């Protein structure tokens, strides 16, 4: 076990959102912004932003890490950029007003079709269908979750039809 693997998750957390240079076995060097560190394997997940490209993600396996040097602290802009790297593109594209409009339209449509629906969560952003299914923003079939697979499949099908009507 190397020094990197002996660190605790709290130690690894101090590297998140920072630009680092990682020296691995056989003198391989990697540079990038730390997205996270896997607490089980100590694998470092690095994001890089090559010129005029979307971000790329690379992994440096924990057992191969020999040295990690912090090159630059991340500012709030970089934190935001790193936070968005793993968010699906469709959910990034909606403004708060657009999400509210989508939620209201879906809620009205569900009520019109006699499907019991309510709002839940601190900000009321999650729609709850009959207390057994929830729909998160941006309110598409992929954002549905339920432990009942039959209900999940049916509501996703209904939602797909609703969204096709909207377009």
N, C-alpha and C positions, 0 to 999 in steps of 0.2 A: 504494500500500500504506500503510495507516495504522499508528500506533504499536502498536495491539493485535495486528495481524497480524505485526509484526516480532518480537514476543516469541517465546521458545522454549517448547517443551512443558514444560520444567522451571519456567519462569516462570508459565505457565498453571496448573500443578499446585498452586501456592501458593494459588490461589483456590478450589480444590475444598473442599466442605463448609463454605463461608462464605456468609453472607447478604451479597448485593451489590446495588448500584444500578448499572444499566447505562444510560448515556446513548448513544442511537444517533442516526443522521441524522434531520434534521427535528425535533429536540428530543424524540423519543420516549424515555420512560423506562420501564425494566423493573426490577422488584425480585424477588429470589428467591434460593434456595439453589443454589449451583453444583454440579451433578451431575458434569459433565465439560466439557472443551473439546476440540472436534475438532482434532487436530493438523494436518490438511490445510487446512481452510477457516477455522480459528480461530473457528468457531461456538460460542457459549456455550449450554450446555443448563442451563436453570434449572428448579428445582422450587419450587412454591408449595403451601401447605397452607391453603386457604380454610377458614373456620369450618365445622365439621361435614361436611366433604367429604374425599374421598380426595385425594391429591396430584395436581396437574396439572403437566404439563411444557410448557415453551415454549422456543423456539430463537431466539437473536439471532444473525443471520448476522455472521460475522467482519468482512466488508467494511463493515458498517454501524456497528460499534462505534466510539464516539468516546472514551468514558471509562468506567472501571470503578472504583467506589468500594466498599471493604469496609465494611459496616455493623456486622457482628457475626461473631465467631468461632463456629464450630460446636462443640458439646460432643459427648460420646460418644453421648448419646441421639439427637441430630440425625443424627450419622454413621450410626447404626443405621437410623434412619427413612429416610434417603436411600438406604442400601444395599438396603433392602427395596422401594423404590418400583418397581424394574424386575424383581423376582422374581415369578414366577407365583404367584397366590394359593394354589394347591393345595400348593405345596412349602413355604409358610410355615406351614401348618396342622399339621404333624406334629412331635411331640416326638422327641427322640433315641430314647426307648424305642419309640415307635410305628414309627419308621423301621427300627429293629433288628428288630422283630417282622415288619414287611412283608418285609424282606430275607430273614429266615429262612424265612418261609412260602413265598416265591417260590423260594428255593434248594431247599427240600425238594420242592416241586412239580416243578421242573425235573429233579431227580435221580430222582424217582419215575417220570417219563416218559422216563428214559434219555437225558436231554440233558446233556452234560458241562458242568459249571458250577464256577467257582471264585471266590475273592475276590481283588481286587487293590487297589492303592493303599496309601498309608501306613496308613490306618485300616481297610482292608479294606471300605470302604463301597461300592466298585464291584463289581458282579458281572460276571464274564467268562464268556461262553457260547462254548464250543468254541474259545476263543482268537481269535475273529473278530468278536465282538460284545460291547459293554459296555452295562450298564444302571446308570444313576446313580440316587441317591435322588430322588424317592420311589418309584422302581421301577415306573413306568407305561410304556405304549407310547411316549409322547413322550420318555422319557429313554433310549431305545435308540439306539445309534449303531454303524454298521458301514460299511465301504467296499463290502461285498457287498450290493447292493440286494435280491436274492432272499432271502437269509438274513434281512436286516433286516425285510422285509415279513412273512415267515413267523413270525418270533419275535414281532413286534408283534401279529400275529393271534392267536397262542397266548396271549400275555400279556393281550390284551383278553378272551379267553375265560376265562382264569384269574381275572381281576378280577371278571368278571360272576358267576362261581361263588361268589366270596367274599361277594357282597352278597346 
